[in-house]
Amino acid sequence: MFAGIDIGGTSIKYGVTTKDGTILFQDSIPTEPEKGPDHMVSRLQKLIHDISEAFPELLSFGVGFPSVVNPTDGCIYYPPNLPGWGIVPLVQLLQSATTLPVAIDNDANVAALAEAKLGAGKNASHFLYVTLGTGVGGGIIVNHSIFHGERGGAGEIGHIIIRADDIPGDELPYRTGTLEHHIGRYGLIRMAKDYAKNHPDSRLHSYSDLDVEDISHSADEGDEAAIACMKQAGTLLGLGLATILAVLDMRVIVIGGGISQSSSLFYDATLSTLKARALPTIAQLAEIRKAHFSNNAGLVGAAMLGRLRTGI
């Protein structure tokens, strides 16, 4: 048995799987990012202790974390959506809570690993994994393995700049005009509200706390503002993908994360833009696949990451 912990912006999912990724147990707790790194580290250490007590046959722990994770020093670096964090030796801190091997990687990387070993990418030696949620992340699979880059930061596709003329606002300067700024959860909500301003009869006005699934559902119901939003979001993602695939020379994209369940209008716009703007050698064979694991990719991938440490 292998334990996986998937740390997200709002919740920490954790569970235990078999070697083939079958989930034997899973649960979640709130992330509580506002309480800072010491609080989260303490909770993770307790979680590891409690899981070990409950599952004495456990062989390893794997953790997916929403930041750059340096595989050489085991540190996490400046998580963009976790206030108060800088550089933290997370592997060392969590390893102190157990005698079992602990492995940590970027959350998108571990989700990509799940798809590479057991999911939508298992028959592709090379592919790009894209996760769409609060942020926009990516994992690069080369020869069935995660490509980390020099210091663990490869695959951060959410930081591709797609609008160079954007004016910096409250966000950090390096996030201005990026793919994540425009089509991450908050960017999509902001975009939908902008479109709704020109459509006073839009059903988007009826939601007191508008979220992505409301936008997607409204688009499928024929709402003009929501349709425009979904198509524009897909176009922007297609442009970003055309850029990164040209660098990587890849043709298969696997898309997961909460926003990946959005309207087919979003996917249609993404694929048509990608085929129109990618290099011809890529465009002819470009393929978008929906992730097999959906909301459990991070948990299963984290467990598989820990399993790799055991050599089983």
SULTA-V849426 format. One record per residue. N is the residue number from 1. RES is the residue in one letter. PHI is phi in whole degrees, 0 to 359 (999 if undefined). Layout:
n=N res=RES phi=PHI
n=N res=RES phi=PHI
//
This chain:
n=1 res=M phi=999
n=2 res=F phi=224
n=3 res=A phi=264
n=4 res=G phi=233
n=5 res=I phi=233
n=6 res=D phi=245
n=7 res=I phi=264
n=8 res=G phi=245
n=9 res=G phi=292
n=10 res=T phi=244
n=11 res=S phi=215
n=12 res=I phi=250
n=13 res=K phi=266
n=14 res=Y phi=215
n=15 res=G phi=186
n=16 res=V phi=231
n=17 res=T phi=233
n=18 res=T phi=277
n=19 res=K phi=290
n=20 res=D phi=264
n=21 res=G phi=89
n=22 res=T phi=292
n=23 res=I phi=278
n=24 res=L phi=269
n=25 res=F phi=201
n=26 res=Q phi=206
n=27 res=D phi=199
n=28 res=S phi=207
n=29 res=I phi=224
n=30 res=P phi=296
n=31 res=T phi=289
n=32 res=E phi=54
n=33 res=P phi=296
n=34 res=E phi=294
n=35 res=K phi=272
n=36 res=G phi=89
n=37 res=P phi=293
n=38 res=D phi=300
n=39 res=H phi=297
n=40 res=M phi=293
n=41 res=V phi=300
n=42 res=S phi=299
n=43 res=R phi=293
n=44 res=L phi=294
n=45 res=Q phi=298
n=46 res=K phi=294
n=47 res=L phi=299
n=48 res=I phi=299
n=49 res=H phi=299
n=50 res=D phi=294
n=51 res=I phi=295
n=52 res=S phi=298
n=53 res=E phi=294
n=54 res=A phi=284
n=55 res=F phi=230
n=56 res=P phi=296
n=57 res=E phi=270
n=58 res=L phi=299
n=59 res=L phi=247
n=60 res=S phi=194
n=61 res=F phi=236
n=62 res=G phi=236
n=63 res=V phi=228
n=64 res=G phi=257
n=65 res=F phi=235
n=66 res=P phi=279
n=67 res=S phi=193
n=68 res=V phi=294
n=69 res=V phi=238
n=70 res=N phi=278
n=71 res=P phi=291
n=72 res=T phi=279
n=73 res=D phi=255
n=74 res=G phi=72
n=75 res=C phi=262
n=76 res=I phi=260
n=77 res=Y phi=237
n=78 res=Y phi=47
n=79 res=P phi=302
n=80 res=P phi=293
n=81 res=N phi=249
n=82 res=L phi=237
n=83 res=P phi=296
n=84 res=G phi=91
n=85 res=W phi=269
n=86 res=G phi=236
n=87 res=I phi=252
n=88 res=V phi=231
n=89 res=P phi=283
n=90 res=L phi=291
n=91 res=V phi=301
n=92 res=Q phi=299
n=93 res=L phi=293
n=94 res=L phi=280
n=95 res=Q phi=297
n=96 res=S phi=292
n=97 res=A phi=265
n=98 res=T phi=203
n=99 res=T phi=269
n=100 res=L phi=281
n=101 res=P phi=299
n=102 res=V phi=239
n=103 res=A phi=238
n=104 res=I phi=230
n=105 res=D phi=211
n=106 res=N phi=305
n=107 res=D phi=299
n=108 res=A phi=291
n=109 res=N phi=297
n=110 res=V phi=289
n=111 res=A phi=295
n=112 res=A phi=298
n=113 res=L phi=297
n=114 res=A phi=301
n=115 res=E phi=291
n=116 res=A phi=289
n=117 res=K phi=276
n=118 res=L phi=227
n=119 res=G phi=240
n=120 res=A phi=292
n=121 res=G phi=251
n=122 res=K phi=291
n=123 res=N phi=257
n=124 res=A phi=241
n=125 res=S phi=287
n=126 res=H phi=229
n=127 res=F phi=199
n=128 res=L phi=254
n=129 res=Y phi=262
n=130 res=V phi=237
n=131 res=T phi=246
n=132 res=L phi=245
n=133 res=G phi=203
n=134 res=T phi=305
n=135 res=G phi=244
n=136 res=V phi=239
n=137 res=G phi=236
n=138 res=G phi=209
n=139 res=G phi=226
n=140 res=I phi=252
n=141 res=I phi=256
n=142 res=V phi=235
n=143 res=N phi=52
n=144 res=H phi=71
n=145 res=S phi=234
n=146 res=I phi=291
n=147 res=F phi=264
n=148 res=H phi=264
n=149 res=G phi=82
n=150 res=E phi=293
n=151 res=R phi=228
n=152 res=G phi=92
n=153 res=G phi=261
n=154 res=A phi=293
n=155 res=G phi=95
n=156 res=E phi=283
n=157 res=I phi=290
n=158 res=G phi=298
n=159 res=H phi=261
n=160 res=I phi=296
n=161 res=I phi=275
n=162 res=I phi=251
n=163 res=R phi=227
n=164 res=A phi=292
n=165 res=D phi=266
n=166 res=D phi=299
n=167 res=I phi=267
n=168 res=P phi=304
n=169 res=G phi=243
n=170 res=D phi=281
n=171 res=E phi=286
n=172 res=L phi=297
n=173 res=P phi=306
n=174 res=Y phi=289
n=175 res=R phi=261
n=176 res=T phi=293
n=177 res=G phi=75
n=178 res=T phi=274
n=179 res=L phi=302
n=180 res=E phi=297
n=181 res=H phi=299
n=182 res=H phi=267
n=183 res=I phi=235
n=184 res=G phi=293
n=185 res=R phi=308
n=186 res=Y phi=290
n=187 res=G phi=293
n=188 res=L phi=295
n=189 res=I phi=297
n=190 res=R phi=297
n=191 res=M phi=297
n=192 res=A phi=298
n=193 res=K phi=294
n=194 res=D phi=295
n=195 res=Y phi=295
n=196 res=A phi=295
n=197 res=K phi=301
n=198 res=N phi=267
n=199 res=H phi=226
n=200 res=P phi=300
n=201 res=D phi=267
n=202 res=S phi=298
n=203 res=R phi=290
n=204 res=L phi=299
n=205 res=H phi=290
n=206 res=S phi=276
n=207 res=Y phi=269
n=208 res=S phi=286
n=209 res=D phi=224
n=210 res=L phi=303
n=211 res=D phi=226
n=212 res=V phi=297
n=213 res=E phi=294
n=214 res=D phi=293
n=215 res=I phi=295
n=216 res=S phi=297
n=217 res=H phi=297
n=218 res=S phi=297
n=219 res=A phi=297
n=220 res=D phi=293
n=221 res=E phi=271
n=222 res=G phi=96
n=223 res=D phi=290
n=224 res=E phi=295
n=225 res=A phi=295
n=226 res=A phi=293
n=227 res=I phi=299
n=228 res=A phi=299
n=229 res=C phi=295
n=230 res=M phi=298
n=231 res=K phi=293
n=232 res=Q phi=293
n=233 res=A phi=298
n=234 res=G phi=296
n=235 res=T phi=298
n=236 res=L phi=296
n=237 res=L phi=295
n=238 res=G phi=301
n=239 res=L phi=296
n=240 res=G phi=298
n=241 res=L phi=294
n=242 res=A phi=301
n=243 res=T phi=292
n=244 res=I phi=290
n=245 res=L phi=292
n=246 res=A phi=296
n=247 res=V phi=286
n=248 res=L phi=271
n=249 res=D phi=56
n=250 res=M phi=237
n=251 res=R phi=229
n=252 res=V phi=250
n=253 res=I phi=238
n=254 res=V phi=248
n=255 res=I phi=247
n=256 res=G phi=227
n=257 res=G phi=92
n=258 res=G phi=303
n=259 res=I phi=287
n=260 res=S phi=294
n=261 res=Q phi=272
n=262 res=S phi=290
n=263 res=S phi=309
n=264 res=S phi=298
n=265 res=L phi=302
n=266 res=F phi=296
n=267 res=Y phi=293
n=268 res=D phi=299
n=269 res=A phi=292
n=270 res=T phi=297
n=271 res=L phi=292
n=272 res=S phi=294
n=273 res=T phi=292
n=274 res=L phi=301
n=275 res=K phi=292
n=276 res=A phi=282
n=277 res=R phi=249
n=278 res=A phi=283
n=279 res=L phi=303
n=280 res=P phi=305
n=281 res=T phi=294
n=282 res=I phi=264
n=283 res=A phi=302
n=284 res=Q phi=299
n=285 res=L phi=245
n=286 res=A phi=300
n=287 res=E phi=218
n=288 res=I phi=251
n=289 res=R phi=244
n=290 res=K phi=283
n=291 res=A phi=300
n=292 res=H phi=289
n=293 res=F phi=272
n=294 res=S phi=51
n=295 res=N phi=286
n=296 res=N phi=257
n=297 res=A phi=300
n=298 res=G phi=295
n=299 res=L phi=294
n=300 res=V phi=296
n=301 res=G phi=297
n=302 res=A phi=297
n=303 res=A phi=298
n=304 res=M phi=293
n=305 res=L phi=298
n=306 res=G phi=297
n=307 res=R phi=301
n=308 res=L phi=301
n=309 res=R phi=292
n=310 res=T phi=274
n=311 res=G phi=78
n=312 res=I phi=271
//
